[in-house]
Amino acid sequence: MFPDFLTDIYSDYTIRNITLGAMVLGLVSGSLGTFAVLRRQSLLGDSISHAVLPGIILAFMLTGSRDPLILILGAAIVGWLATLSIMAIVNTTRIKQDASLALVLSVFFGFGMVLMTFVQRQPDAAAAGLQRFLFGQAAAIIWDDVRTMLLIGGAAMAVFLLFWKEFKLVVFDRAFAFSLGMPVRRFDVLLTTLLVIAIVIGLQTVGVILMSAMVVAPAAAARQWTDRLGLVTTLAGLFGALAGVTGALISAYAARMPTGPTIVLCLTAIVLFSLVLAPNRGILWAWVRQHRQSRELRSRVVLADLYWLSQQHAGDDSGHSIATLEAMSAGRVAVDHGLEDLEQAGLAERTDEETWTITERGREQAIRDLAEEEREGSDV
């Protein structure tokens, strides 16, 4: 039963490997993918994840081995070459980055599919297992695969943290980095190399086609919650790990649920939740703030009208009718809500059922508002 999943993670060999592998993948790809998203290079992850396919096939063809470390090494080398190709195209031609990404993705992925078709036609049954790198096959992960992911992913995270300050400067203020004499292009290559590593360690779990979501989605969700880079990176790693563990467990307990797509669906749920409910940028809270600001503006308009009427009818304490305020403002509903807010704030008071007057405190507030408007007008 699902409530026993903690026991199963500890005791069941397959579930433990899948869960740990997905957690490591989510943590590493989510953290390292933050800089790709912030650099507006989200498509870079998609291009690299598709471009590494020929590296996997070539590594198998040259060695005849399906050892995950060898296949990951081949994928990393070709992914790195694809990244350098993108940079070279952008720097030496008039082709823009988005076009270069699409070009490299299609050429490398197409070459990988040709190689895969060729290998699968050979009388070697072991080659058939290479197809799992297209869509992922987490159920086939063994402890050696998890250990490889831990070693490579841990090394990438160590380098990432070691050069944290340099990466921040290169990404957010390249001109200043150049002025300090920093090797900016080398740090660009290093950061992209780490992204390649984050992608290749997840190919067996999620697959080539869905791996880009593991790079982009956690950072996109984390960005909704905070503006601080350190927190965005941390949250992206946590969101990626949470989606990895949740998706792995769901696929383990639900019949015929593939792990990779399930993890991506869990990431999608996290992104949607963040887009709607995150207090910093969430759609719901943005609507609440907009509604609050609109109501506050409406109240200020009604207060200004009450102040103007009090100046026009000095000495008349009988109050001013709602009908008069409606004629001056935006209708009955707007006036009613504005008067309610002003009454709660002690800026206006009801003289009888249909008339209102401004209080002394409201008069002082209206004068301050008018003075502030005059200052803003003079600044413009």
MOSUL-V35226 format. One record per residue. N is the residue number from 1. RES is the residue in one small letter. PHI is phi in radians with two decimals (NA if undefined). OMEGA is omega in whole degrees, -180 to 180 (none if undefined). Layout:
N_RES_PHI_OMEGA + N_RES_PHI_OMEGA
This chain:
1_m_NA_-177 + 2_f_-1.07_179 + 3_p_-1.07_180 + 4_d_-1.59_-173 + 5_f_-1.14_179 + 6_l_-1.12_177 + 7_t_-1.15_-179 + 8_d_-1.18_178 + 9_i_-1.06_-179 + 10_y_-1.37_-170 + 11_s_-1.75_-176 + 12_d_-1.52_-175 + 13_y_-1.07_-176 + 14_t_-1.18_-179 + 15_i_-1.09_180 + 16_r_-1.10_-179 + 17_n_-1.15_-180 + 18_i_-1.10_-177 + 19_t_-1.15_180 + 20_l_-1.13_179 + 21_g_-1.09_179 + 22_a_-1.16_179 + 23_m_-1.16_179 + 24_v_-1.08_179 + 25_l_-1.04_-179 + 26_g_-1.11_-179 + 27_l_-1.14_-176 + 28_v_-1.24_-177 + 29_s_-1.17_178 + 30_g_-1.13_-179 + 31_s_-1.17_-177 + 32_l_-1.25_179 + 33_g_-1.25_-179 + 34_t_-1.02_-177 + 35_f_-1.22_176 + 36_a_-1.12_179 + 37_v_-1.20_-178 + 38_l_-1.20_176 + 39_r_-1.51_-177 + 40_r_1.03_179 + 41_q_-2.13_-178 + 42_s_-1.06_180 + 43_l_-1.24_179 + 44_l_-1.09_178 + 45_g_-1.09_178 + 46_d_-1.13_180 + 47_s_-1.13_-178 + 48_i_-1.15_-177 + 49_s_-1.09_177 + 50_h_-1.41_-175 + 51_a_-1.29_-176 + 52_v_-1.37_-177 + 53_l_-0.99_179 + 54_p_-1.11_177 + 55_g_-1.13_178 + 56_i_-1.12_-178 + 57_i_-1.16_-179 + 58_l_-1.14_178 + 59_a_-1.09_178 + 60_f_-1.20_-179 + 61_m_-1.14_-177 + 62_l_-1.38_-175 + 63_t_-1.88_-176 + 64_g_1.22_-177 + 65_s_-1.98_174 + 66_r_-1.86_177 + 67_d_-1.05_-175 + 68_p_-1.03_-180 + 69_l_-1.14_180 + 70_i_-1.17_-179 + 71_l_-1.15_178 + 72_i_-1.14_178 + 73_l_-1.09_177 + 74_g_-1.09_178 + 75_a_-1.10_-179 + 76_a_-1.14_-179 + 77_i_-1.11_-179 + 78_v_-1.20_176 + 79_g_-1.08_178 + 80_w_-1.16_177 + 81_l_-1.10_178 + 82_a_-1.12_178 + 83_t_-1.12_177 + 84_l_-1.09_178 + 85_s_-1.11_178 + 86_i_-1.08_180 + 87_m_-1.09_-179 + 88_a_-1.14_179 + 89_i_-1.10_-179 + 90_v_-1.17_-174 + 91_n_-1.42_-174 + 92_t_-1.97_180 + 93_t_-2.25_178 + 94_r_-1.61_179 + 95_i_-1.29_-180 + 96_k_-1.30_-174 + 97_q_-1.14_-178 + 98_d_-1.09_178 + 99_a_-1.19_179 + 100_s_-1.16_177 + 101_l_-1.07_180 + 102_a_-1.12_-179 + 103_l_-1.14_-179 + 104_v_-1.14_179 + 105_l_-1.01_-175 + 106_s_-1.17_-178 + 107_v_-1.18_-178 + 108_f_-1.18_-179 + 109_f_-1.17_177 + 110_g_-1.10_177 + 111_f_-1.11_178 + 112_g_-1.12_179 + 113_m_-1.16_177 + 114_v_-1.11_179 + 115_l_-1.10_-179 + 116_m_-1.13_178 + 117_t_-1.07_179 + 118_f_-1.11_-177 + 119_v_-1.16_-178 + 120_q_-1.20_177 + 121_r_-1.48_180 + 122_q_-1.40_-179 + 123_p_-1.35_180 + 124_d_-2.32_-175 + 125_a_-1.10_-178 + 126_a_-1.12_-177 + 127_a_-1.17_-177 + 128_a_-1.06_-179 + 129_g_-1.18_-179 + 130_l_-1.16_-177 + 131_q_-1.14_-179 + 132_r_-1.15_179 + 133_f_-1.29_177 + 134_l_-1.26_-177 + 135_f_-2.03_-179 + 136_g_1.47_177 + 137_q_-2.61_-174 + 138_a_-1.12_-178 + 139_a_-1.12_-179 + 140_a_-1.55_-178 + 141_i_-1.25_175 + 142_i_-1.99_-175 + 143_w_-1.08_178 + 144_d_-1.06_177 + 145_d_-1.13_179 + 146_v_-1.10_-180 + 147_r_-1.10_177 + 148_t_-1.10_178 + 149_m_-1.09_179 + 150_l_-1.12_-177 + 151_l_-1.18_-177 + 152_i_-1.22_179 + 153_g_-1.11_178 + 154_g_-1.11_178 + 155_a_-1.11_179 + 156_a_-1.11_179 + 157_m_-1.16_179 + 158_a_-1.12_177 + 159_v_-1.13_179 + 160_f_-1.04_180 + 161_l_-1.26_-179 + 162_l_-1.10_-179 + 163_f_-1.85_-178 + 164_w_-0.99_-178 + 165_k_-1.12_179 + 166_e_-1.13_179 + 167_f_-1.09_179 + 168_k_-1.04_-178 + 169_l_-1.17_-179 + 170_v_-1.15_-177 + 171_v_-1.31_-170 + 172_f_-1.78_180 + 173_d_-2.61_-176 + 174_r_-1.11_-179 + 175_a_-1.08_179 + 176_f_-1.16_178 + 177_a_-1.09_177 + 178_f_-1.08_-179 + 179_s_-1.13_178 + 180_l_-1.44_-179 + 181_g_1.43_180 + 182_m_-1.28_176 + 183_p_-1.32_-172 + 184_v_-1.05_-177 + 185_r_-1.14_178 + 186_r_-1.16_177 + 187_f_-1.20_174 + 188_d_-1.06_-180 + 189_v_-1.14_180 + 190_l_-1.11_180 + 191_l_-1.12_178 + 192_t_-1.19_177 + 193_t_-1.08_177 + 194_l_-1.10_177 + 195_l_-1.14_176 + 196_v_-1.05_179 + 197_i_-1.07_179 + 198_a_-1.05_-179 + 199_i_-1.34_-172 + 200_v_-1.22_-180 + 201_i_-1.28_-179 + 202_g_-1.82_-175 + 203_l_-1.13_-179 + 204_q_-1.25_-178 + 205_t_-1.46_-173 + 206_v_-1.84_-180 + 207_g_1.73_-177 + 208_v_-1.08_-171 + 209_i_-1.24_-175 + 210_l_-1.73_-174 + 211_m_-1.12_-179 + 212_s_-1.06_179 + 213_a_-1.13_179 + 214_m_-1.19_180 + 215_v_-1.50_-171 + 216_v_-1.59_-170 + 217_a_-1.07_-179 + 218_p_-1.04_180 + 219_a_-1.18_178 + 220_a_-1.10_178 + 221_a_-1.21_-178 + 222_a_-1.13_-179 + 223_r_-1.11_-180 + 224_q_-1.28_-172 + 225_w_-1.69_-176 + 226_t_-2.74_176 + 227_d_-1.85_-178 + 228_r_-1.54_-173 + 229_l_-1.05_-179 + 230_g_-1.06_180 + 231_l_-1.24_178 + 232_v_-1.07_-180 + 233_t_-1.12_180 + 234_t_-1.12_180 + 235_l_-1.12_179 + 236_a_-1.07_177 + 237_g_-1.10_180 + 238_l_-1.17_178 + 239_f_-1.11_178 + 240_g_-1.10_179 + 241_a_-1.14_179 + 242_l_-1.09_179 + 243_a_-1.13_179 + 244_g_-1.10_-179 + 245_v_-1.16_-179 + 246_t_-1.10_180 + 247_g_-1.11_179 + 248_a_-1.12_-179 + 249_l_-1.20_179 + 250_i_-1.08_-180 + 251_s_-1.17_180 + 252_a_-1.28_-175 + 253_y_-1.72_178 + 254_a_-1.69_-177 + 255_a_-1.23_173 + 256_r_0.99_175 + 257_m_-1.88_-180 + 258_p_-1.15_-173 + 259_t_-1.21_-177 + 260_g_-1.00_178 + 261_p_-1.05_179 + 262_t_-1.15_177 + 263_i_-1.08_180 + 264_v_-1.14_176 + 265_l_-1.14_176 + 266_c_-1.11_175 + 267_l_-1.09_178 + 268_t_-1.06_178 + 269_a_-1.10_179 + 270_i_-1.14_179 + 271_v_-1.12_179 + 272_l_-1.10_177 + 273_f_-1.03_-179 + 274_s_-1.19_-180 + 275_l_-1.08_-177 + 276_v_-1.56_-167 + 277_l_-1.92_180 + 278_a_-1.09_-176 + 279_p_-1.17_-177 + 280_n_-1.41_-175 + 281_r_-2.32_-176 + 282_g_-1.06_-178 + 283_i_-1.07_-178 + 284_l_-1.11_-178 + 285_w_-1.22_175 + 286_a_-1.12_177 + 287_w_-1.14_179 + 288_v_-1.08_179 + 289_r_-1.11_179 + 290_q_-1.11_179 + 291_h_-1.11_180 + 292_r_-1.13_180 + 293_q_-1.16_179 + 294_s_-1.11_180 + 295_r_-1.19_178 + 296_e_-1.15_178 + 297_l_-1.12_179 + 298_r_-1.09_179 + 299_s_-1.13_180 + 300_r_-1.17_178 + 301_v_-1.12_179 + 302_v_-1.12_179 + 303_l_-1.10_178 + 304_a_-1.11_178 + 305_d_-1.14_178 + 306_l_-1.08_179 + 307_y_-1.14_180 + 308_w_-1.11_178 + 309_l_-1.14_179 + 310_s_-1.15_178 + 311_q_-1.28_180 + 312_q_-1.33_-178 + 313_h_-2.14_-179 + 314_a_-1.06_180 + 315_g_1.54_179 + 316_d_-1.65_-177 + 317_d_-1.72_-176 + 318_s_-1.32_179 + 319_g_1.61_-175 + 320_h_-2.20_-173 + 321_s_-1.29_177 + 322_i_-1.13_179 + 323_a_-1.06_178 + 324_t_-1.13_179 + 325_l_-1.15_177 + 326_e_-1.10_-179 + 327_a_-1.14_-179 + 328_m_-1.52_-172 + 329_s_-2.05_-167 + 330_a_-1.85_176 + 331_g_1.90_-171 + 332_r_-1.11_-176 + 333_v_-1.10_-179 + 334_a_-1.10_-179 + 335_v_-1.17_-180 + 336_d_-1.05_179 + 337_h_-1.12_179 + 338_g_-1.10_179 + 339_l_-1.16_177 + 340_e_-1.07_180 + 341_d_-1.16_180 + 342_l_-1.15_178 + 343_e_-1.16_179 + 344_q_-1.13_180 + 345_a_-1.48_180 + 346_g_1.32_-179 + 347_l_-1.71_178 + 348_a_-2.56_179 + 349_e_-2.52_-179 + 350_r_-1.48_175 + 351_t_-1.63_169 + 352_d_-2.71_-172 + 353_e_-1.09_-174 + 354_e_-2.08_-178 + 355_t_-2.26_-178 + 356_w_-2.35_176 + 357_t_-2.43_-180 + 358_i_-1.46_177 + 359_t_-1.53_178 + 360_e_-1.09_177 + 361_r_-1.13_178 + 362_g_-1.15_178 + 363_r_-1.10_178 + 364_e_-1.14_178 + 365_q_-1.14_179 + 366_a_-1.09_178 + 367_i_-1.10_178 + 368_r_-1.12_179 + 369_d_-1.11_179 + 370_l_-1.13_178 + 371_a_-1.11_179 + 372_e_-1.15_177 + 373_e_-1.09_179 + 374_e_-1.14_178 + 375_r_-1.13_178 + 376_e_-1.12_178 + 377_g_-1.16_179 + 378_s_-1.21_178 + 379_d_-1.16_179 + 380_v_-1.18_none
